Amino acid sequence: MSPWSALRRALRPEWSNRNFDVLLGARVAMSVGRALAGVVTPIYLALEGFSAVTLAVYVLLVALASALFSTVIGLAADRFGRRPFLVGTPLLTAAAGGVFAVTGSHPALFVAGAIGSFGRGAGAGAGAVGPYQPAEAAFATEAVGPQHRNGAFGRLAFGSSLGALLGGLLALLVPATHAHGAAAMATFRPAFAVIAAFSAAAGLTALGLVEPRPRRSPTPRSRGHRIGLRLPLRSRWLLYRLWATNTVNGLAVGMFGPFVTYWFFRRFGAGPGEVGVLFAVINAATMASTLSAAGLARRWGLVRTLTAVRLVQAVLLVPMVLAPTFATAGAAYLVRMLVQRIGLPLRQSYVVGLADADERASVAALANVPSQLAMAGSPLVTGELFQAVNLSLPFELSAVLQLVNAGLFWVFFRHHPPEEERGAQPAASTPVPARERSTSDGQSGSSSGSCPGTR
């Protein structure tokens, strides 16, 4: 096999299909806008007069709105289909980018940021594409078989890294400035216009998805059904465990993730160009690690791999915050992101793989609600600590919380391998609590997408 053929097979394996190709294209376009927004938005808001506390309040509002939209989208996508949300949500982000391009009004920026889930997170965090991700995860799972699910999510993460690489490079076009008010808005307007254009392209690309008729769940009607939505019942065991682990992780990520660009700006005076180059290098370097995720999961087991990744992520925060220069801090952050990119697609794949087939989008959304709420509140603590103590303490506390999260994840899920790993293990390796053996319709077991008897 020629090198070109091997590369083509790695990027588009035999199991890929038209739906997955369209989904991947939309993910790349959305990640360009998300990454560019992650670089320019915190700096722009700082130049517009946002203090650390005000920026934390902005992050809080965007996080709460994102949690609400994600929950509604997840529940509705299981009932009405995934495609409408994969088309519509990026268009809201495009509209938010348009608002940022034409006004510096603080209330308008708050509202637009909330509606579009706009400018939250770092430009190196290429996996986050917005509150429609539960619908995307469910669609991706149904587009490929269980044996290819880890690979599919790895390639989606690869597409995110590719898009974020381009987004980071586009940040180089934003000139370094310390202007304020109208001058700052004029400087950053082209960047926000580009963000709006790529977000709109993601929504328009998703128009090419072909979705089968939504399944009707055999679950009896409940209060959720009467309002047109349904809460997941057969996957409750999974939600309870994920709520515990994701709450701790949300506290950690909320104290760290939204402030990476701001931290580089305040700690080392790094402008959009420098931060953009760093994030571009990170996204270029991490593309290989996303494609290697499925192989590592096959070799070590998905739960063991995820636990190890979370432990290493926590430890690598310490050398980053203690680094004396932007170059050394950036290098530590690069290594941390190499590890983080392995875990991101595997975590998403694991959740939808264990969830009941009719409840995948709902579980993907509801599992993250405690995390999103924790991420919404913890930035306020970060903002206060930045101003009252120093720029390092919030990140150090985040490292401790991520260590706790890794331990909880191992305790809760070490006996619950995903479907593709169960064939080689004895049935006793997936014990089921007595109260979880019966589903709400009085039957044992679950559909092909869920753990027998039991996200």
C-alpha positions as CSV (number, residue, x, y, z in Angstrom):
1,M,0.0,0.0,0.0
2,S,1.4,3.4,-1.0
3,P,1.8,6.1,1.6
4,W,-1.0,8.1,0.0
5,S,-3.4,5.2,0.1
6,A,-2.5,4.6,3.7
7,L,-3.1,8.2,4.6
8,R,-6.4,8.2,2.7
9,R,-7.6,5.1,4.5
10,A,-6.6,6.6,7.8
11,L,-8.6,9.8,7.1
12,R,-11.5,8.1,5.5
13,P,-11.8,4.4,6.4
14,E,-13.9,1.9,4.7
15,W,-16.7,2.2,7.2
16,S,-17.3,5.9,6.6
17,N,-20.4,6.9,4.6
18,R,-22.0,10.0,3.2
19,N,-23.7,11.0,6.4
20,F,-20.5,10.8,8.4
21,D,-18.6,12.7,5.8
22,V,-21.2,15.5,6.0
23,L,-21.1,15.5,9.8
24,L,-17.3,15.7,9.7
25,G,-17.3,18.6,7.3
26,A,-19.7,20.5,9.5
27,R,-17.6,19.8,12.5
28,V,-14.5,21.2,10.8
29,A,-16.3,24.4,9.8
30,M,-17.7,24.9,13.3
31,S,-14.4,24.3,14.9
32,V,-12.7,27.0,12.8
33,G,-15.2,29.6,14.3
34,R,-15.0,28.2,17.8
35,A,-11.2,28.2,17.9
36,L,-10.9,31.8,16.5
37,A,-13.6,33.0,19.0
38,G,-11.7,31.3,21.8
39,V,-8.6,33.4,21.0
40,V,-10.1,36.8,20.2
41,T,-13.2,37.1,22.4
42,P,-11.5,37.1,25.9
43,I,-8.9,39.6,24.7
44,Y,-11.6,41.8,23.0
45,L,-13.7,41.8,26.1
46,A,-10.7,42.8,28.2
47,L,-10.1,45.7,25.9
48,E,-13.7,46.6,26.1
49,G,-13.3,47.1,29.8
50,F,-14.3,43.7,31.2
51,S,-12.5,43.0,34.5
52,A,-11.7,39.4,35.5
53,V,-14.9,39.3,37.6
54,T,-17.0,40.8,34.7
55,L,-15.5,38.2,32.4
56,A,-16.4,35.5,34.8
57,V,-20.0,36.7,34.9
58,Y,-20.1,36.6,31.1
59,V,-18.8,33.1,31.2
60,L,-21.4,32.2,33.8
61,L,-24.2,33.5,31.6
62,V,-23.0,31.8,28.5
63,A,-22.5,28.5,30.4
64,L,-26.0,28.6,31.9
65,A,-27.5,29.3,28.5
66,S,-25.4,26.6,26.9
67,A,-26.6,24.1,29.6
68,L,-30.2,25.0,29.0
69,F,-29.9,24.7,25.2
70,S,-27.9,21.5,25.4
71,T,-30.6,19.9,27.6
72,V,-33.5,20.9,25.5
73,I,-31.7,19.9,22.3
74,G,-30.7,16.5,23.7
75,L,-34.3,15.7,24.8
76,A,-35.9,17.0,21.7
77,A,-33.4,15.3,19.3
78,D,-34.3,11.9,20.6
79,R,-38.0,12.7,20.0
80,F,-37.9,14.7,16.8
81,G,-34.6,13.9,15.1
82,R,-31.0,15.2,15.2
83,R,-30.7,17.1,11.9
84,P,-32.8,20.3,12.7
85,F,-30.4,21.1,15.6
86,L,-27.3,20.4,13.6
87,V,-28.5,22.9,11.1
88,G,-30.1,25.6,13.4
89,T,-27.7,25.9,16.3
90,P,-24.6,26.9,14.2
91,L,-26.7,29.6,12.6
92,L,-27.4,31.1,16.1
93,T,-23.6,31.2,16.6
94,A,-23.3,32.9,13.3
95,A,-25.8,35.5,14.4
96,A,-23.8,36.1,17.6
97,G,-20.7,36.6,15.6
98,G,-22.5,39.3,13.6
99,V,-23.6,41.1,16.8
100,F,-20.0,41.1,18.1
101,A,-18.9,42.6,14.7
102,V,-21.2,45.6,14.8
103,T,-21.6,46.7,18.4
104,G,-19.5,47.0,21.6
105,S,-22.6,47.4,23.9
106,H,-22.0,45.3,26.9
107,P,-25.7,44.2,27.3
108,A,-25.8,43.2,23.6
109,L,-22.5,41.2,24.0
110,F,-23.9,39.4,27.0
111,V,-27.2,38.5,25.2
112,A,-25.4,37.5,21.9
113,G,-22.9,35.4,23.8
114,A,-25.6,33.6,25.6
115,I,-27.7,32.9,22.6
116,G,-24.8,31.8,20.4
117,S,-22.8,30.1,23.1
118,F,-20.1,32.4,21.8
119,G,-16.5,32.9,22.7
120,R,-16.4,30.5,25.7
121,G,-13.3,28.4,26.1
122,A,-9.8,28.3,24.7
123,G,-8.9,28.2,21.0
124,A,-7.0,24.9,21.7
125,G,-10.2,23.3,23.1
126,A,-11.2,22.2,19.6
127,G,-13.6,19.5,20.8
128,A,-16.3,21.9,22.0
129,V,-18.6,22.7,19.1
130,G,-21.6,24.0,21.0
131,P,-24.8,22.9,22.7
132,Y,-25.9,20.8,19.8
133,Q,-23.2,18.2,20.5
134,P,-25.6,15.7,22.1
135,A,-27.5,15.6,18.8
136,E,-24.2,15.3,16.9
137,A,-23.0,12.4,19.1
138,A,-26.2,10.5,18.7
139,F,-26.2,11.0,14.9
140,A,-22.6,9.9,14.7
141,T,-23.3,6.8,16.7
142,E,-26.1,5.8,14.4
143,A,-24.1,6.5,11.3
144,V,-21.6,3.8,12.1
145,G,-21.6,0.4,13.8
146,P,-20.6,-0.1,17.5
147,Q,-17.2,-1.6,16.5
148,H,-16.4,1.7,14.6
149,R,-17.8,4.1,17.2
150,N,-14.5,5.0,18.9
151,G,-12.9,5.5,15.5
152,A,-15.7,7.8,14.4
153,F,-15.4,10.0,17.4
154,G,-11.7,10.1,17.0
155,R,-12.1,11.3,13.5
156,L,-14.6,14.0,14.6
157,A,-12.0,15.1,17.1
158,F,-9.4,15.1,14.3
159,G,-11.8,17.3,12.3
160,S,-12.0,19.6,15.3
161,S,-8.3,19.9,15.5
162,L,-8.0,20.6,11.8
163,G,-10.6,23.3,12.0
164,A,-9.1,24.8,15.2
165,L,-5.7,24.8,13.5
166,L,-7.1,27.0,10.8
167,G,-8.9,29.2,13.4
168,G,-5.7,29.7,15.3
169,L,-3.8,30.7,12.2
170,L,-6.6,33.2,11.3
171,A,-5.9,34.8,14.7
172,L,-2.6,35.9,13.2
173,L,-4.5,38.4,11.0
174,V,-5.7,40.3,14.1
175,P,-3.2,43.0,14.9
176,A,-1.9,43.3,18.4
177,T,-3.5,46.4,20.0
178,H,-4.3,47.9,23.3
179,A,-7.0,50.2,21.9
180,H,-10.4,50.4,23.5
181,G,-14.0,51.2,22.5
182,A,-14.7,51.9,18.9
183,A,-11.0,51.4,17.9
184,A,-11.0,47.9,19.4
185,M,-14.3,47.0,17.7
186,A,-12.9,48.1,14.3
187,T,-9.7,46.0,14.9
188,F,-11.6,42.8,15.8
189,R,-14.6,43.2,13.4
190,P,-13.1,41.1,10.6
191,A,-12.4,38.3,13.0
192,F,-15.9,38.2,14.2
193,A,-17.2,38.3,10.6
194,V,-15.0,35.3,9.8
195,I,-16.4,33.5,12.9
196,A,-20.0,34.2,11.7
197,A,-19.2,32.9,8.2
198,F,-17.7,29.6,9.3
199,S,-20.5,29.0,11.8
200,A,-23.1,29.6,9.1
201,A,-21.2,27.3,6.7
202,A,-21.4,24.5,9.4
203,G,-25.2,24.9,9.6
204,L,-25.6,24.9,5.8
205,T,-23.3,21.9,5.4
206,A,-25.5,19.9,7.8
207,L,-28.4,20.4,5.4
208,G,-26.8,17.5,3.5
209,L,-27.5,15.0,6.3
210,V,-30.1,12.4,5.6
211,E,-31.8,11.2,8.8
212,P,-34.0,8.1,9.1
213,R,-37.4,8.5,10.6
214,P,-37.1,8.9,14.4
215,R,-37.8,5.7,16.4
216,R,-40.6,5.6,18.8
217,S,-39.5,4.3,22.2
218,P,-41.5,1.5,23.8
219,T,-41.1,3.3,27.1
220,P,-44.6,4.0,28.6
221,R,-45.7,7.6,28.6
222,S,-44.5,9.8,31.4
223,R,-44.8,13.4,32.3
224,G,-42.0,14.2,29.8
225,H,-44.0,12.7,27.0
226,R,-47.0,15.0,27.6
227,I,-44.9,18.0,26.6
228,G,-43.5,16.3,23.6
229,L,-40.2,15.2,25.2
230,R,-39.2,12.2,27.2
231,L,-36.7,11.8,30.0
232,P,-34.4,8.7,29.8
233,L,-35.6,5.9,32.0
234,R,-33.6,2.8,30.9
235,S,-30.3,4.8,31.2
236,R,-30.9,6.3,34.6
237,W,-28.2,4.1,36.2
238,L,-25.7,5.7,33.8
239,L,-26.9,9.2,34.4
240,Y,-26.5,9.0,38.2
241,R,-22.8,8.0,37.9
242,L,-22.1,10.5,35.2
243,W,-23.7,13.3,37.3
244,A,-21.3,12.6,40.1
245,T,-18.1,12.5,38.0
246,N,-19.1,15.3,35.6
247,T,-19.9,17.7,38.5
248,V,-16.4,17.4,39.8
249,N,-14.9,17.7,36.3
250,G,-17.1,20.7,35.6
251,L,-15.8,22.5,38.7
252,A,-12.2,21.8,37.5
253,V,-12.8,22.8,33.9
254,G,-14.8,25.9,34.8
255,M,-11.9,27.2,36.9
256,F,-9.4,26.6,34.1
257,G,-10.8,26.3,30.5
258,P,-12.5,29.6,29.9
259,F,-9.5,31.6,31.2
260,V,-6.6,30.1,29.3
261,T,-6.4,32.9,26.7
262,Y,-7.0,35.5,29.4
263,W,-4.3,33.9,31.6
264,F,-1.7,34.0,28.8
265,F,-2.7,37.6,28.1
266,R,-2.4,38.8,31.7
267,R,0.5,36.6,32.9
268,F,2.8,37.1,29.9
269,G,1.3,39.9,27.9
270,A,0.6,37.5,25.0
271,G,-1.6,39.0,22.3
272,P,-3.9,37.4,19.7
273,G,-1.0,36.6,17.3
274,E,1.1,34.8,19.9
275,V,-1.8,32.9,21.5
276,G,-3.1,32.1,18.0
277,V,0.2,30.6,17.0
278,L,0.4,28.5,20.2
279,F,-3.1,27.2,19.6
280,A,-2.4,26.4,16.0
281,V,0.7,24.5,16.9
282,I,-1.3,22.6,19.6
283,N,-4.1,21.7,17.2
284,A,-1.6,20.6,14.5
285,A,0.3,18.4,17.0
286,T,-2.8,16.9,18.6
287,M,-4.4,15.7,15.3
288,A,-2.4,12.5,15.5
289,S,-3.4,11.8,19.1
290,T,-7.1,12.0,18.2
291,L,-6.7,9.3,15.5
292,S,-4.7,7.1,18.0
293,A,-7.5,7.2,20.6
294,A,-9.4,4.2,19.2
295,G,-6.2,2.1,19.0
296,L,-5.3,2.9,22.6
297,A,-8.8,2.0,23.8
298,R,-8.6,-1.4,22.0
299,R,-5.2,-2.1,23.6
300,W,-5.8,-1.0,27.2
301,G,-9.6,-0.9,27.4
302,L,-11.7,2.2,27.2
303,V,-12.3,2.8,30.9
304,R,-8.7,2.2,31.8
305,T,-7.5,4.6,29.1
306,L,-9.9,7.3,30.1
307,T,-8.9,7.1,33.7
308,A,-5.2,7.3,32.9
309,V,-5.8,10.3,30.6
310,R,-7.6,12.2,33.3
311,L,-4.8,11.6,35.8
312,V,-2.1,12.8,33.5
313,Q,-4.2,15.9,32.5
314,A,-4.4,16.9,36.2
315,V,-0.7,16.5,36.8
316,L,0.3,18.5,33.8
317,L,-1.5,21.6,35.0
318,V,1.1,22.1,37.7
319,P,4.2,22.7,35.5
320,M,2.1,24.9,33.3
321,V,1.2,27.4,36.0
322,L,4.7,27.4,37.5
323,A,6.4,28.1,34.2
324,P,8.4,31.3,34.2
325,T,7.9,32.2,30.5
326,F,5.2,32.1,27.8
327,A,7.3,29.6,25.8
328,T,7.6,27.1,28.7
329,A,4.0,27.5,29.8
330,G,2.9,27.0,26.2
331,A,5.1,23.8,25.9
332,A,3.5,22.4,29.1
333,Y,0.0,23.2,27.8
334,L,0.9,21.5,24.5
335,V,1.8,18.3,26.2
336,R,-1.4,18.5,28.3
337,M,-3.5,19.0,25.2
338,L,-1.9,16.0,23.5
339,V,-3.1,13.8,26.3
340,Q,-6.5,15.6,26.6
341,R,-7.3,15.0,22.9
342,I,-7.0,11.2,23.4
343,G,-9.6,11.3,26.1
344,L,-12.1,13.6,24.5
345,P,-13.5,11.4,21.7
346,L,-13.3,8.3,23.9
347,R,-15.4,9.9,26.6
348,Q,-18.1,11.0,24.1
349,S,-18.1,7.6,22.5
350,Y,-18.3,5.7,25.9
351,V,-21.3,7.7,27.0
352,V,-23.4,7.2,23.9
353,G,-22.2,3.6,23.6
354,L,-23.6,2.6,27.0
355,A,-26.8,4.6,26.7
356,D,-30.0,3.0,25.5
357,A,-30.3,3.4,21.7
358,D,-33.5,5.5,22.0
359,E,-32.0,7.8,24.7
360,R,-28.6,8.6,23.4
361,A,-29.0,12.3,22.7
362,S,-31.0,12.7,26.0
363,V,-28.2,11.0,28.0
364,A,-25.5,12.9,26.2
365,A,-27.2,16.2,27.1
366,L,-28.4,15.4,30.6
367,A,-25.1,13.8,31.6
368,N,-23.5,17.2,31.1
369,V,-26.0,19.4,32.9
370,P,-24.3,19.2,36.4
371,S,-20.9,19.7,34.7
372,Q,-22.2,22.7,32.8
373,L,-23.8,24.2,35.9
374,A,-20.5,23.6,37.8
375,M,-18.6,25.2,34.9
376,A,-21.0,28.1,35.1
377,G,-20.4,28.8,38.8
378,S,-16.7,28.0,39.2
379,P,-15.5,30.9,36.9
380,L,-16.8,33.3,39.5
381,V,-14.4,31.8,42.0
382,T,-11.6,32.0,39.5
383,G,-12.3,35.7,38.8
384,E,-12.2,36.5,42.5
385,L,-9.0,34.5,43.0
386,F,-7.3,36.2,40.0
387,Q,-8.0,39.6,41.6
388,A,-7.6,38.8,45.3
389,V,-4.8,36.2,45.3
390,N,-2.9,35.4,42.1
391,L,-3.2,34.0,38.6
392,S,-2.0,30.5,39.6
393,L,-4.2,29.3,42.4
394,P,-7.4,28.6,40.4
395,F,-5.5,26.4,38.0
396,E,-3.8,24.5,40.9
397,L,-7.2,23.9,42.5
398,S,-8.5,22.7,39.1
399,A,-5.7,20.1,39.0
400,V,-6.7,18.7,42.4
401,L,-10.4,18.4,41.3
402,Q,-9.3,16.6,38.1
403,L,-7.4,14.0,40.2
404,V,-10.6,13.4,42.3
405,N,-12.6,13.1,39.1
406,A,-10.2,10.4,37.7
407,G,-10.6,8.4,40.9
408,L,-14.4,8.6,40.9
409,F,-14.6,7.6,37.2
410,W,-12.5,4.5,37.8
411,V,-14.6,3.5,40.9
412,F,-17.9,4.0,39.0
413,F,-17.2,2.5,35.6
414,R,-14.4,-0.1,35.9
415,H,-17.0,-2.9,35.8
416,H,-18.9,-1.4,32.9
417,P,-17.0,-1.9,29.6
418,P,-18.6,-0.7,26.4
419,E,-20.4,-3.0,24.1
420,E,-17.5,-3.7,21.8
421,E,-15.3,-5.0,24.7
422,R,-17.9,-7.3,26.3
423,G,-17.5,-10.2,24.0
424,A,-14.1,-11.0,25.4
425,Q,-15.1,-10.7,29.1
426,P,-17.2,-12.9,31.3
427,A,-20.7,-11.8,32.1
428,A,-19.8,-11.4,35.7
429,S,-17.6,-8.4,34.8
430,T,-20.7,-6.2,34.4
431,P,-22.6,-6.7,37.6
432,V,-26.1,-5.1,37.7
433,P,-27.6,-3.8,40.9
434,A,-30.9,-5.4,41.7
435,R,-32.9,-2.2,41.4
436,E,-31.5,-1.7,37.9
437,R,-32.4,-5.1,36.4
438,S,-35.8,-4.2,35.3
439,T,-36.6,-1.4,33.0
440,S,-39.7,0.8,33.2
441,D,-41.6,-1.5,30.8
442,G,-41.0,-4.6,32.9
443,Q,-38.4,-6.2,30.7
444,S,-34.8,-7.1,31.4
445,G,-31.9,-5.9,29.3
446,S,-31.8,-3.1,26.8
447,S,-31.3,-2.3,23.2
448,S,-28.0,-2.8,21.4
449,G,-26.7,0.5,22.4
450,S,-26.8,0.0,26.2
451,C,-25.1,-2.1,28.8
452,P,-27.2,-5.3,29.5
453,G,-29.3,-4.8,32.5
454,T,-28.0,-1.5,33.2
455,R,-24.5,5.5,30.2
